[in-house]
Amino acid sequence: MTVDAVNRLAARWADTVAGGAVFSAAGVWPLLAFLADGAAGAARAELEDAVGMPADQAAAAARELLGAMGAMRGLSSALGLWTGPELTVREEWLAGLPADTHGVLAGDPRVCQQVWDSWAAERTGGLVERMPVAWDEDVTMVLASALALRTEWPRPFDELPLRPEAGPWQGRRLAGLRRTGVRLDRVGVTSGPHGYVTELKVPGDNGIDVRLLLGEQRMTPGQVLGTGVDILGRRLPVVPSGQLPYGDVGPGLRVEQQPCGTPRPPELTVTTVAYDMRTRHDLLALHGLFGLTTARDTGDGHFPGISPLPLAVGKAEQSAVAQFGAPGFRAGAVTAVAPTPAGALPDLRHTTTVVTARFDRPFGFLAVHRESRLILTAGWVTDPTPYRG
């Protein structure tokens, strides 16, 4: 139930993406859940809609999710709460947070900012160097999450210069990645509500997979990524490339019968691009998506379950990073919510099936925990890494 709720939030967030971006619904969802637990009135109802479950169940679900993520190989996650000395926090709400979460900040604002920035960098292995929100005199409380994931490809990609012949990247000299194998089931096609999408699974060595998603050129990022979420939820079937007919069978995907000198197994050749993306999100700019419309109104308090002091959400931001390269994948996200008061021709007698998949125009990706199918990070690639060889 919780995984589905997080993934649904990821799909709704993807609907708002217009250009290149990386984001983590798994980093936002626990914070919204803990806020919902302490909210009242319209703010509570809106946060319930955003997290996809009753507010009185949200804190327990968030603790369970954080515990599960903490046990995932290749993933580290953390939750932090800092309050000013003047803010009284209700013990009942604090008891719902993971242990050793709460710290009190006082004194020089620059020192407080350094504490936050150090926490963000340490919890993400340096991928995110600063807390996305900044200290100011109105900040009395910060609730933050951090996650970092790393996985290596059991078989690294080969690096090569790639110059797409068509599409938005036409003529650019990009850092291309290529790999050939015999697992035709790694790539397939689904027919979603908005068009066809080709999905490629790139398994990591520690239970984390990255799924690349290429849709028809007319499709939006949200439509492509939303189709990927539906595939994860088993609401859309994927036909593996080995079961597809010959020809151009999906976006960027071709199946051919090729002559060869000796019998050999079918093969899949994948060509894609390296990317290094960094995005900062103002969550209050999407207040309706995150259930923060009423909560941002400083004219009244909305979180009596958190503190007797009237609180509203003054800041809510996320910084996210994703790096896809020949050896593996790295991603990190820090999310913070700050409540504020108010050669020669051979003898070719045999044939084999050859599948080629090319991701050489904007595409989406989902970094997924293989067993639970939880989406850890997602994004839309529009500016791949240039080739520098």
Secondary structure as GFF3:
##gff-version 3
##sequence-region A 1 389
A	DSSP	alpha_helix	2	14	.	.	.	ID=ss1
A	DSSP	beta_strand	21	23	.	.	.	ID=ss2
A	DSSP	alpha_helix	25	38	.	.	.	ID=ss3
A	DSSP	alpha_helix	41	51	.	.	.	ID=ss4
A	DSSP	alpha_helix	55	70	.	.	.	ID=ss5
A	DSSP	beta_strand	75	83	.	.	.	ID=ss6
A	DSSP	alpha_helix	91	94	.	.	.	ID=ss7
A	DSSP	beta_strand	102	104	.	.	.	ID=ss8
A	DSSP	alpha_helix	109	123	.	.	.	ID=ss9
A	DSSP	beta_strand	141	152	.	.	.	ID=ss10
A	DSSP	beta_strand	158	162	.	.	.	ID=ss11
A	DSSP	beta_strand	174	181	.	.	.	ID=ss12
A	DSSP	three_ten_helix	184	186	.	.	.	ID=ss13
A	DSSP	beta_strand	187	192	.	.	.	ID=ss14
A	DSSP	beta_strand	195	203	.	.	.	ID=ss15
A	DSSP	beta_strand	208	215	.	.	.	ID=ss16
A	DSSP	alpha_helix	221	232	.	.	.	ID=ss17
A	DSSP	beta_strand	239	240	.	.	.	ID=ss18
A	DSSP	three_ten_helix	241	243	.	.	.	ID=ss19
A	DSSP	beta_strand	247	250	.	.	.	ID=ss20
A	DSSP	beta_strand	253	260	.	.	.	ID=ss21
A	DSSP	beta_strand	267	273	.	.	.	ID=ss22
A	DSSP	beta_strand	275	282	.	.	.	ID=ss23
A	DSSP	three_ten_helix	283	286	.	.	.	ID=ss24
A	DSSP	beta_strand	311	324	.	.	.	ID=ss25
A	DSSP	beta_strand	328	341	.	.	.	ID=ss26
A	DSSP	beta_strand	350	358	.	.	.	ID=ss27
A	DSSP	beta_strand	363	369	.	.	.	ID=ss28
A	DSSP	beta_strand	375	381	.	.	.	ID=ss29
###
